[in-house]
Amino acid sequence: MKKIILLTLISLFFSCNSSAQKNETKETFPVTKTDAEWKAQLTKEQYYILREAGTERPFSSPLNKNYEKGVYHCAACNTPLFKSEHKFDSGTGWPSFDRVIEGNVAFGTDTKIGYTRDEEHCATCGGHLGHVFNDGPKETTGKRHCINGDALKLVASKE
Ligand SMILES: [Zn+2]
């Protein structure tokens, strides 16, 4: 009887272990921090968007109507994500871009709970940014990347 219990415990241990490893490979990003570390680094608003996939109130971000030249970086890990030349006024109340900086933005998959294919996040740290829609400017890409200003910081170009 004792042997059976022991065997059950061993198999439980191994099955837990292998599923934990699977999750890790799916969600590993070059920059990885604990929730406590992100909380210490980010403002409450940034943490809510980037780490909890929240959405800021429309028209609340000072970046919404900002058309200064520069590059929009991830507020968490400083990866350049969007260029000001691709920003447009969508009227939605969120900073909107017709394209991303290729390779630096990743998209959600159906397999990740709560994330759909239109979800987008920073490819470096996994921070949630916003969503992409197909009602962007027709004369360019037709895409509207609807991004939370709290997930971004504008690094103005010097000209
Ligand atoms: Zn990032």
Backbone and ligand atoms as CSV (ligand in chain L), in Angstrom:
chain,resi,resn,atom,element,x,y,z
A,1,MET,N,N,0.836,-1.233,0.000
A,1,MET,CA,C,0.000,0.000,0.000
A,1,MET,C,C,0.852,1.257,0.000
A,2,LYS,N,N,1.883,1.215,0.837
A,2,LYS,CA,C,2.772,2.386,0.889
A,2,LYS,C,C,3.424,2.659,-0.465
A,3,LYS,N,N,3.757,1.556,-1.138
A,3,LYS,CA,C,4.428,1.689,-2.434
A,3,LYS,C,C,3.526,2.407,-3.438
A,4,ILE,N,N,2.239,2.073,-3.392
A,4,ILE,CA,C,1.304,2.688,-4.350
A,4,ILE,C,C,1.221,4.197,-4.104
A,5,ILE,N,N,1.141,4.552,-2.837
A,5,ILE,CA,C,1.080,5.984,-2.504
A,5,ILE,C,C,2.343,6.706,-2.995
A,6,LEU,N,N,3.470,6.047,-2.761
A,6,LEU,CA,C,4.731,6.642,-3.178
A,6,LEU,C,C,4.767,6.842,-4.699
A,7,LEU,N,N,4.332,5.797,-5.405
A,7,LEU,CA,C,4.325,5.891,-6.871
A,7,LEU,C,C,3.403,7.012,-7.343
A,8,THR,N,N,2.239,7.113,-6.696
A,8,THR,CA,C,1.302,8.171,-7.076
A,8,THR,C,C,1.938,9.536,-6.864
A,9,LEU,N,N,2.616,9.687,-5.728
A,9,LEU,CA,C,3.275,10.959,-5.439
A,9,LEU,C,C,4.339,11.277,-6.487
A,10,ILE,N,N,5.107,10.259,-6.844
A,10,ILE,CA,C,6.167,10.479,-7.832
A,10,ILE,C,C,5.569,10.896,-9.175
A,11,SER,N,N,4.511,10.192,-9.600
A,11,SER,CA,C,3.945,10.543,-10.910
A,11,SER,C,C,3.292,11.923,-10.859
A,12,LEU,N,N,2.693,12.288,-9.728
A,12,LEU,CA,C,2.129,13.628,-9.584
A,12,LEU,C,C,3.215,14.684,-9.730
A,13,PHE,N,N,4.360,14.397,-9.072
A,13,PHE,CA,C,5.465,15.341,-9.122
A,13,PHE,C,C,5.917,15.563,-10.560
A,14,PHE,N,N,6.066,14.446,-11.294
A,14,PHE,CA,C,6.559,14.569,-12.668
A,14,PHE,C,C,5.551,15.244,-13.577
A,15,SER,N,N,4.270,14.946,-13.394
A,15,SER,CA,C,3.302,15.569,-14.297
A,15,SER,C,C,3.188,17.076,-14.026
A,16,CYS,N,N,3.281,17.481,-12.763
A,16,CYS,CA,C,3.260,18.916,-12.451
A,16,CYS,C,C,4.466,19.593,-13.069
A,17,ASN,N,N,5.583,18.933,-12.925
A,17,ASN,CA,C,6.823,19.497,-13.403
A,17,ASN,C,C,6.808,19.714,-14.909
A,18,SER,N,N,6.304,18.723,-15.654
A,18,SER,CA,C,6.361,18.869,-17.109
A,18,SER,C,C,5.377,19.931,-17.585
A,19,SER,N,N,4.228,20.070,-16.927
A,19,SER,CA,C,3.304,21.107,-17.391
A,19,SER,C,C,3.851,22.495,-17.061
A,20,ALA,N,N,4.576,22.621,-15.969
A,20,ALA,CA,C,5.174,23.913,-15.625
A,20,ALA,C,C,6.203,24.311,-16.680
A,21,GLN,N,N,6.963,23.325,-17.137
A,21,GLN,CA,C,7.963,23.637,-18.145
A,21,GLN,C,C,7.330,24.075,-19.451
A,22,LYS,N,N,6.214,23.431,-19.817
A,22,LYS,CA,C,5.524,23.806,-21.054
A,22,LYS,C,C,5.104,25.276,-20.993
A,23,ASN,N,N,4.526,25.678,-19.873
A,23,ASN,CA,C,4.100,27.066,-19.737
A,23,ASN,C,C,5.267,28.027,-19.896
A,24,GLU,N,N,6.396,27.627,-19.339
A,24,GLU,CA,C,7.554,28.503,-19.396
A,24,GLU,C,C,7.992,28.780,-20.830
A,25,THR,N,N,8.055,27.726,-21.656
A,25,THR,CA,C,8.528,27.953,-23.021
A,25,THR,C,C,7.554,28.832,-23.795
A,26,LYS,N,N,6.275,28.751,-23.480
A,26,LYS,CA,C,5.289,29.547,-24.188
A,26,LYS,C,C,5.416,31.037,-23.830
A,27,GLU,N,N,5.812,31.340,-22.615
A,27,GLU,CA,C,5.733,32.724,-22.161
A,27,GLU,C,C,7.077,33.354,-21.796
A,28,THR,N,N,8.145,32.835,-22.337
A,28,THR,CA,C,9.440,33.399,-22.004
A,28,THR,C,C,9.764,34.595,-22.901
A,29,PHE,N,N,10.171,35.672,-22.275
A,29,PHE,CA,C,10.576,36.868,-23.002
A,29,PHE,C,C,12.004,37.227,-22.608
A,30,PRO,N,N,12.744,37.883,-23.492
A,30,PRO,CA,C,14.134,38.256,-23.157
A,30,PRO,C,C,14.236,39.019,-21.839
A,31,VAL,N,N,13.263,39.913,-21.574
A,31,VAL,CA,C,13.252,40.618,-20.291
A,31,VAL,C,C,12.136,40.028,-19.440
A,32,THR,N,N,12.502,39.395,-18.351
A,32,THR,CA,C,11.519,38.774,-17.463
A,32,THR,C,C,11.756,39.255,-16.044
A,33,LYS,N,N,10.701,39.737,-15.387
A,33,LYS,CA,C,10.804,40.170,-13.998
A,33,LYS,C,C,9.632,39.604,-13.212
A,34,THR,N,N,9.767,39.573,-11.925
A,34,THR,CA,C,8.655,39.120,-11.095
A,34,THR,C,C,7.618,40.236,-10.994
A,35,ASP,N,N,6.408,39.885,-10.587
A,35,ASP,CA,C,5.366,40.895,-10.401
A,35,ASP,C,C,5.822,41.987,-9.438
A,36,ALA,N,N,6.531,41.576,-8.385
A,36,ALA,CA,C,6.999,42.549,-7.385
A,36,ALA,C,C,7.999,43.523,-8.003
A,37,GLU,N,N,8.862,42.992,-8.844
A,37,GLU,CA,C,9.847,43.860,-9.505
A,37,GLU,C,C,9.180,44.844,-10.463
A,38,TRP,N,N,8.202,44.358,-11.238
A,38,TRP,CA,C,7.469,45.257,-12.145
A,38,TRP,C,C,6.721,46.311,-11.348
A,39,LYS,N,N,6.108,45.897,-10.256
A,39,LYS,CA,C,5.336,46.840,-9.424
A,39,LYS,C,C,6.225,47.956,-8.896
A,40,ALA,N,N,7.449,47.586,-8.528
A,40,ALA,CA,C,8.382,48.578,-7.983
A,40,ALA,C,C,8.847,49.543,-9.069
A,41,GLN,N,N,8.938,49.048,-10.294
A,41,GLN,CA,C,9.494,49.853,-11.384
A,41,GLN,C,C,8.446,50.741,-12.057
A,42,LEU,N,N,7.220,50.230,-12.218
A,42,LEU,CA,C,6.197,50.920,-13.005
A,42,LEU,C,C,5.264,51.735,-12.120
A,43,THR,N,N,4.613,52.726,-12.720
A,43,THR,CA,C,3.552,53.421,-11.993
A,43,THR,C,C,2.347,52.481,-11.915
A,44,LYS,N,N,1.386,52.841,-11.074
A,44,LYS,CA,C,0.185,52.017,-10.924
A,44,LYS,C,C,-0.539,51.854,-12.255
A,45,GLU,N,N,-0.619,52.963,-13.011
A,45,GLU,CA,C,-1.308,52.953,-14.304
A,45,GLU,C,C,-0.563,52.070,-15.306
A,46,GLN,N,N,0.761,52.219,-15.343
A,46,GLN,CA,C,1.561,51.406,-16.274
A,46,GLN,C,C,1.446,49.921,-15.943
A,47,TYR,N,N,1.490,49.594,-14.663
A,47,TYR,CA,C,1.399,48.196,-14.245
A,47,TYR,C,C,0.057,47.597,-14.656
A,48,TYR,N,N,-1.000,48.380,-14.475
A,48,TYR,CA,C,-2.347,47.923,-14.809
A,48,TYR,C,C,-2.458,47.574,-16.306
A,49,ILE,N,N,-1.891,48.417,-17.153
A,49,ILE,CA,C,-1.948,48.156,-18.594
A,49,ILE,C,C,-0.991,47.019,-18.972
A,50,LEU,N,N,0.277,47.213,-18.658
A,50,LEU,CA,C,1.321,46.328,-19.187
A,50,LEU,C,C,1.273,44.925,-18.586
A,51,ARG,N,N,1.048,44.845,-17.283
A,51,ARG,CA,C,1.147,43.535,-16.630
A,51,ARG,C,C,-0.210,42.887,-16.377
A,52,GLU,N,N,-1.293,43.689,-16.353
A,52,GLU,CA,C,-2.605,43.111,-16.098
A,52,GLU,C,C,-3.520,43.215,-17.311
A,53,ALA,N,N,-2.932,43.637,-18.460
A,53,ALA,CA,C,-3.672,43.762,-19.721
A,53,ALA,C,C,-4.905,44.646,-19.581
A,54,GLY,N,N,-4.753,45.737,-18.824
A,54,GLY,CA,C,-5.862,46.666,-18.627
A,54,GLY,C,C,-6.001,47.614,-19.812
A,55,THR,N,N,-6.997,48.475,-19.744
A,55,THR,CA,C,-7.218,49.492,-20.774
A,55,THR,C,C,-7.439,50.825,-20.080
A,56,GLU,N,N,-6.696,51.853,-20.537
A,56,GLU,CA,C,-6.868,53.175,-19.919
A,56,GLU,C,C,-8.144,53.822,-20.445
A,57,ARG,N,N,-8.619,54.849,-19.730
A,57,ARG,CA,C,-9.802,55.577,-20.184
A,57,ARG,C,C,-9.476,56.280,-21.499
A,58,PRO,N,N,-10.392,56.276,-22.495
A,58,PRO,CA,C,-10.109,56.981,-23.740
A,58,PRO,C,C,-9.900,58.470,-23.483
A,59,PHE,N,N,-9.069,59.112,-24.277
A,59,PHE,CA,C,-8.732,60.533,-24.184
A,59,PHE,C,C,-8.008,60.891,-22.893
A,60,SER,N,N,-7.545,59.896,-22.144
A,60,SER,CA,C,-6.866,60.198,-20.874
A,60,SER,C,C,-5.360,60.332,-21.050
A,61,SER,N,N,-4.811,59.796,-22.123
A,61,SER,CA,C,-3.359,59.826,-22.276
A,61,SER,C,C,-2.904,61.115,-22.953
A,62,PRO,N,N,-1.893,61.782,-22.380
A,62,PRO,CA,C,-1.345,62.975,-23.047
A,62,PRO,C,C,-0.713,62.629,-24.401
A,63,LEU,N,N,-0.422,61.373,-24.633
A,63,LEU,CA,C,0.180,60.968,-25.916
A,63,LEU,C,C,-0.854,60.850,-27.025
A,64,ASN,N,N,-2.153,60.812,-26.645
A,64,ASN,CA,C,-3.200,60.628,-27.640
A,64,ASN,C,C,-3.128,61.672,-28.744
A,65,LYS,N,N,-3.029,62.968,-28.333
A,65,LYS,CA,C,-3.016,64.059,-29.322
A,65,LYS,C,C,-1.614,64.625,-29.504
A,66,ASN,N,N,-0.603,63.863,-29.144
A,66,ASN,CA,C,0.770,64.332,-29.279
A,66,ASN,C,C,1.299,63.923,-30.653
A,67,TYR,N,N,1.768,64.919,-31.422
A,67,TYR,CA,C,2.295,64.586,-32.757
A,67,TYR,C,C,3.756,64.995,-32.906
A,68,GLU,N,N,4.453,65.080,-31.770
A,68,GLU,CA,C,5.887,65.351,-31.808
A,68,GLU,C,C,6.595,64.230,-32.555
A,69,LYS,N,N,7.708,64.585,-33.211
A,69,LYS,CA,C,8.476,63.559,-33.917
A,69,LYS,C,C,9.296,62.738,-32.936
A,70,GLY,N,N,9.328,61.457,-33.147
A,70,GLY,CA,C,10.138,60.610,-32.286
A,70,GLY,C,C,9.722,59.158,-32.392
A,71,VAL,N,N,10.186,58.405,-31.423
A,71,VAL,CA,C,9.901,56.970,-31.411
A,71,VAL,C,C,9.227,56.630,-30.086
A,72,TYR,N,N,8.180,55.841,-30.161
A,72,TYR,CA,C,7.455,55.410,-28.962
A,72,TYR,C,C,8.064,54.099,-28.453
A,73,HIS,N,N,8.575,54.171,-27.228
A,73,HIS,CA,C,9.224,53.003,-26.629
A,73,HIS,C,C,8.292,52.333,-25.626
A,74,CYS,N,N,8.569,51.064,-25.337
A,74,CYS,CA,C,7.856,50.350,-24.282
A,74,CYS,C,C,8.173,51.014,-22.942
A,75,ALA,N,N,7.150,51.345,-22.162
A,75,ALA,CA,C,7.360,52.018,-20.885
A,75,ALA,C,C,8.013,51.089,-19.860
A,76,ALA,N,N,7.993,49.786,-20.121
A,76,ALA,CA,C,8.546,48.838,-19.152
A,76,ALA,C,C,10.006,48.500,-19.440
A,77,CYS,N,N,10.343,48.267,-20.727
A,77,CYS,CA,C,11.693,47.764,-21.033
A,77,CYS,C,C,12.427,48.603,-22.061
A,78,ASN,N,N,11.792,49.687,-22.532
A,78,ASN,CA,C,12.451,50.652,-23.420
A,78,ASN,C,C,12.685,50.159,-24.853
A,79,THR,N,N,12.040,49.116,-25.265
A,79,THR,CA,C,12.153,48.661,-26.653
A,79,THR,C,C,11.385,49.612,-27.566
A,80,PRO,N,N,11.985,50.087,-28.683
A,80,PRO,CA,C,11.223,50.938,-29.613
A,80,PRO,C,C,10.114,50.144,-30.300
A,81,LEU,N,N,8.876,50.657,-30.252
A,81,LEU,CA,C,7.723,49.890,-30.740
A,81,LEU,C,C,7.016,50.535,-31.928
A,82,PHE,N,N,6.881,51.878,-31.883
A,82,PHE,CA,C,6.142,52.585,-32.935
A,82,PHE,C,C,6.879,53.881,-33.277
A,83,LYS,N,N,6.707,54.336,-34.544
A,83,LYS,CA,C,7.305,55.613,-34.954
A,83,LYS,C,C,6.221,56.676,-35.081
A,84,SER,N,N,6.586,57.924,-34.736
A,84,SER,CA,C,5.602,59.014,-34.781
A,84,SER,C,C,5.061,59.214,-36.192
A,85,GLU,N,N,5.867,58.950,-37.221
A,85,GLU,CA,C,5.389,59.150,-38.603
A,85,GLU,C,C,4.258,58.188,-38.965
A,86,HIS,N,N,4.068,57.156,-38.182
A,86,HIS,CA,C,2.989,56.200,-38.452
A,86,HIS,C,C,1.800,56.375,-37.517
A,87,LYS,N,N,1.824,57.488,-36.763
A,87,LYS,CA,C,0.739,57.766,-35.821
A,87,LYS,C,C,-0.342,58.559,-36.554
A,88,PHE,N,N,-1.585,58.309,-36.257
A,88,PHE,CA,C,-2.670,59.077,-36.850
A,88,PHE,C,C,-3.789,59.274,-35.833
A,89,ASP,N,N,-4.629,60.279,-36.116
A,89,ASP,CA,C,-5.736,60.553,-35.195
A,89,ASP,C,C,-6.928,59.694,-35.590
A,90,SER,N,N,-7.166,58.648,-34.799
A,90,SER,CA,C,-8.256,57.729,-35.123
A,90,SER,C,C,-9.580,58.206,-34.555
A,91,GLY,N,N,-9.507,59.200,-33.636
A,91,GLY,CA,C,-10.725,59.696,-33.003
A,91,GLY,C,C,-11.253,58.785,-31.909
A,92,THR,N,N,-10.530,57.715,-31.612
A,92,THR,CA,C,-11.001,56.757,-30.613
A,92,THR,C,C,-10.624,57.163,-29.195
A,93,GLY,N,N,-9.624,58.066,-29.084
A,93,GLY,CA,C,-9.164,58.471,-27.757
A,93,GLY,C,C,-7.938,57.716,-27.276
A,94,TRP,N,N,-7.423,56.822,-28.127
A,94,TRP,CA,C,-6.178,56.124,-27.804
A,94,TRP,C,C,-5.143,56.393,-28.896
A,95,PRO,N,N,-3.882,56.498,-28.507
A,95,PRO,CA,C,-2.837,56.656,-29.529
A,95,PRO,C,C,-2.951,55.528,-30.554
A,96,SER,N,N,-2.944,55.903,-31.856
A,96,SER,CA,C,-3.175,54.916,-32.909
A,96,SER,C,C,-2.077,54.991,-33.957
A,97,PHE,N,N,-1.660,53.844,-34.425
A,97,PHE,CA,C,-0.585,53.749,-35.420
A,97,PHE,C,C,-1.047,52.828,-36.538
A,98,ASP,N,N,-0.529,53.092,-37.772
A,98,ASP,CA,C,-0.940,52.208,-38.873
A,98,ASP,C,C,0.026,51.046,-39.055
A,99,ARG,N,N,1.155,51.054,-38.318
A,99,ARG,CA,C,2.072,49.895,-38.362
A,99,ARG,C,C,2.971,49.903,-37.135
A,100,VAL,N,N,3.581,48.758,-36.886
A,100,VAL,CA,C,4.479,48.602,-35.736
A,100,VAL,C,C,5.921,48.630,-36.249
A,101,ILE,N,N,6.875,48.695,-35.347
A,101,ILE,CA,C,8.265,48.464,-35.735
A,101,ILE,C,C,8.438,46.954,-35.781
A,102,GLU,N,N,8.625,46.452,-36.990
A,102,GLU,CA,C,8.635,45.000,-37.265
A,102,GLU,C,C,9.510,44.228,-36.280
A,103,GLY,N,N,8.973,43.178,-35.736
A,103,GLY,CA,C,9.761,42.292,-34.884
A,103,GLY,C,C,9.747,42.672,-33.409
A,104,ASN,N,N,9.389,43.930,-33.116
A,104,ASN,CA,C,9.433,44.364,-31.720
A,104,ASN,C,C,8.088,44.249,-31.013
A,105,VAL,N,N,7.043,44.009,-31.812
A,105,VAL,CA,C,5.704,43.838,-31.252
A,105,VAL,C,C,5.233,42.421,-31.589
A,106,ALA,N,N,4.688,41.734,-30.596
A,106,ALA,CA,C,4.199,40.366,-30.808
A,106,ALA,C,C,2.682,40.361,-30.628
A,107,PHE,N,N,2.055,39.344,-31.188
A,107,PHE,CA,C,0.595,39.284,-31.160
A,107,PHE,C,C,0.102,38.100,-30.351
A,108,GLY,N,N,-1.038,38.279,-29.745
A,108,GLY,CA,C,-1.612,37.232,-28.914
A,108,GLY,C,C,-2.004,36.015,-29.727
A,109,THR,N,N,-2.127,34.905,-29.053
A,109,THR,CA,C,-2.592,33.702,-29.729
A,109,THR,C,C,-3.814,33.188,-28.988
A,110,ASP,N,N,-4.580,32.380,-29.668
A,110,ASP,CA,C,-5.796,31.832,-29.066
A,110,ASP,C,C,-5.490,30.915,-27.892
A,111,THR,N,N,-4.265,30.388,-27.882
A,111,THR,CA,C,-3.929,29.410,-26.853
A,111,THR,C,C,-3.676,30.066,-25.504
A,112,LYS,N,N,-3.335,31.344,-25.523
A,112,LYS,CA,C,-3.061,32.013,-24.257
A,112,LYS,C,C,-4.375,32.518,-23.691
A,113,ILE,N,N,-4.700,32.097,-22.517
A,113,ILE,CA,C,-6.008,32.383,-21.939
A,113,ILE,C,C,-6.232,33.898,-21.830
A,114,GLY,N,N,-7.360,34.333,-22.342
A,114,GLY,CA,C,-7.716,35.740,-22.223
A,114,GLY,C,C,-7.158,36.597,-23.350
A,115,TYR,N,N,-6.239,36.053,-24.132
A,115,TYR,CA,C,-5.671,36.833,-25.231
A,115,TYR,C,C,-6.202,36.298,-26.546
A,116,THR,N,N,-6.647,37.181,-27.414
A,116,THR,CA,C,-7.094,36.786,-28.733
A,116,THR,C,C,-6.034,37.216,-29.742
A,117,ARG,N,N,-6.208,36.840,-30.990
A,117,ARG,CA,C,-5.193,37.115,-32.007
A,117,ARG,C,C,-4.990,38.597,-32.271
A,118,ASP,N,N,-5.946,39.429,-31.913
A,118,ASP,CA,C,-5.772,40.863,-32.161
A,118,ASP,C,C,-5.048,41.575,-31.013
A,119,GLU,N,N,-4.703,40.840,-29.987
A,119,GLU,CA,C,-3.979,41.424,-28.850
A,119,GLU,C,C,-2.535,41.669,-29.250
A,120,GLU,N,N,-1.957,42.786,-28.813
A,120,GLU,CA,C,-0.529,42.964,-29.078
A,120,GLU,C,C,0.247,43.330,-27.829
A,121,HIS,N,N,1.462,42.825,-27.780
A,121,HIS,CA,C,2.321,43.062,-26.626
A,121,HIS,C,C,3.767,43.227,-27.053
A,122,CYS,N,N,4.555,43.775,-26.146
A,122,CYS,CA,C,5.980,43.996,-26.398
A,122,CYS,C,C,6.662,42.638,-26.530
A,123,ALA,N,N,7.429,42.461,-27.633
A,123,ALA,CA,C,8.081,41.169,-27.870
A,123,ALA,C,C,9.249,40.953,-26.916
A,124,THR,N,N,9.704,42.025,-26.262
A,124,THR,CA,C,10.871,41.900,-25.385
A,124,THR,C,C,10.486,41.544,-23.956
A,125,CYS,N,N,9.428,42.189,-23.434
A,125,CYS,CA,C,9.082,41.944,-22.024
A,125,CYS,C,C,7.690,41.342,-21.858
A,126,GLY,N,N,6.931,41.226,-22.941
A,126,GLY,CA,C,5.597,40.649,-22.844
A,126,GLY,C,C,4.544,41.611,-22.323
A,127,GLY,N,N,4.908,42.870,-22.133
A,127,GLY,CA,C,3.958,43.858,-21.618
A,127,GLY,C,C,2.825,44.101,-22.611
A,128,HIS,N,N,1.582,44.078,-22.116
A,128,HIS,CA,C,0.405,44.298,-22.972
A,128,HIS,C,C,0.384,45.748,-23.457
A,129,LEU,N,N,0.102,45.929,-24.759
A,129,LEU,CA,C,0.083,47.279,-25.338
A,129,LEU,C,C,-1.321,47.710,-25.733
A,130,GLY,N,N,-2.044,46.851,-26.445
A,130,GLY,CA,C,-3.374,47.209,-26.942
A,130,GLY,C,C,-3.856,46.159,-27.915
A,131,HIS,N,N,-4.586,46.605,-28.941
A,131,HIS,CA,C,-5.158,45.673,-29.914
A,131,HIS,C,C,-5.016,46.231,-31.317
A,132,VAL,N,N,-5.085,45.356,-32.309
A,132,VAL,CA,C,-5.042,45.795,-33.699
A,132,VAL,C,C,-6.380,45.511,-34.367
A,133,PHE,N,N,-6.830,46.494,-35.170
A,133,PHE,CA,C,-8.118,46.381,-35.868
A,133,PHE,C,C,-7.912,46.629,-37.363
A,134,ASN,N,N,-8.887,46.257,-38.155
A,134,ASN,CA,C,-8.763,46.392,-39.617
A,134,ASN,C,C,-9.426,47.651,-40.152
A,135,ASP,N,N,-9.666,48.662,-39.293
A,135,ASP,CA,C,-10.325,49.875,-39.785
A,135,ASP,C,C,-9.374,51.074,-39.784
A,136,GLY,N,N,-8.102,50.814,-40.051
A,136,GLY,CA,C,-7.111,51.887,-40.128
A,136,GLY,C,C,-7.166,52.614,-41.457
A,137,PRO,N,N,-6.232,53.573,-41.654
A,137,PRO,CA,C,-6.242,54.352,-42.904
A,137,PRO,C,C,-6.076,53.469,-44.148
A,138,LYS,N,N,-7.046,53.551,-45.062
A,138,LYS,CA,C,-7.043,52.691,-46.254
A,138,LYS,C,C,-5.863,52.993,-47.166
A,139,GLU,N,N,-5.431,54.289,-47.174
A,139,GLU,CA,C,-4.369,54.683,-48.111
A,139,GLU,C,C,-2.994,54.170,-47.672
A,140,THR,N,N,-2.877,53.665,-46.450
A,140,THR,CA,C,-1.588,53.086,-46.040
A,140,THR,C,C,-1.739,51.576,-45.809
A,141,THR,N,N,-1.906,51.163,-44.563
A,141,THR,CA,C,-1.925,49.721,-44.277
A,141,THR,C,C,-3.325,49.168,-44.030
A,142,GLY,N,N,-4.277,50.059,-43.736
A,142,GLY,CA,C,-5.617,49.605,-43.383
A,142,GLY,C,C,-5.732,49.105,-41.952
A,143,LYS,N,N,-4.590,49.142,-41.238
A,143,LYS,CA,C,-4.580,48.637,-39.856
A,143,LYS,C,C,-4.653,49.806,-38.863
A,144,ARG,N,N,-5.302,49.541,-37.755
A,144,ARG,CA,C,-5.298,50.506,-36.648
A,144,ARG,C,C,-4.773,49.798,-35.410
A,145,HIS,N,N,-3.558,50.145,-35.035
A,145,HIS,CA,C,-2.998,49.621,-33.799
A,145,HIS,C,C,-3.405,50.587,-32.693
A,146,CYS,N,N,-4.317,50.128,-31.862
A,146,CYS,CA,C,-4.930,50.963,-30.824
A,146,CYS,C,C,-4.178,50.691,-29.515
A,147,ILE,N,N,-3.355,51.667,-29.102
A,147,ILE,CA,C,-2.374,51.405,-28.052
A,147,ILE,C,C,-2.618,52.284,-26.827
A,148,ASN,N,N,-2.489,51.712,-25.661
A,148,ASN,CA,C,-2.622,52.478,-24.423
A,148,ASN,C,C,-1.404,53.387,-24.241
A,149,GLY,N,N,-1.672,54.694,-24.035
A,149,GLY,CA,C,-0.567,55.641,-23.846
A,149,GLY,C,C,0.279,55.299,-22.634
A,150,ASP,N,N,-0.334,54.714,-21.622
A,150,ASP,CA,C,0.404,54.359,-20.404
A,150,ASP,C,C,1.437,53.256,-20.645
A,151,ALA,N,N,1.319,52.547,-21.761
A,151,ALA,CA,C,2.283,51.488,-22.070
A,151,ALA,C,C,3.492,52.038,-22.821
A,152,LEU,N,N,3.395,53.332,-23.201
A,152,LEU,CA,C,4.416,53.926,-24.074
A,152,LEU,C,C,5.132,55.084,-23.419
A,153,LYS,N,N,6.351,55.342,-23.884
A,153,LYS,CA,C,6.982,56.641,-23.614
A,153,LYS,C,C,7.594,57.146,-24.909
A,154,LEU,N,N,7.366,58.440,-25.179
A,154,LEU,CA,C,7.848,59.026,-26.417
A,154,LEU,C,C,9.270,59.524,-26.234
A,155,VAL,N,N,10.161,59.011,-27.057
A,155,VAL,CA,C,11.532,59.524,-27.081
A,155,VAL,C,C,11.621,60.439,-28.285
A,156,ALA,N,N,11.591,61.760,-28.027
A,156,ALA,CA,C,11.542,62.749,-29.102
A,156,ALA,C,C,12.852,62.745,-29.877
A,157,SER,N,N,12.742,62.911,-31.204
A,157,SER,CA,C,13.971,62.946,-32.005
A,157,SER,C,C,14.510,64.365,-32.012
A,158,LYS,N,N,15.806,64.478,-32.034
A,158,LYS,CA,C,16.441,65.811,-31.966
A,158,LYS,C,C,16.604,66.382,-33.363
A,159,GLU,N,N,15.579,67.138,-33.831
A,159,GLU,CA,C,15.780,67.892,-35.042
A,159,GLU,C,C,15.076,69.226,-34.950
L,1,ZN,ZN,ZN,8.644,45.903,-23.211
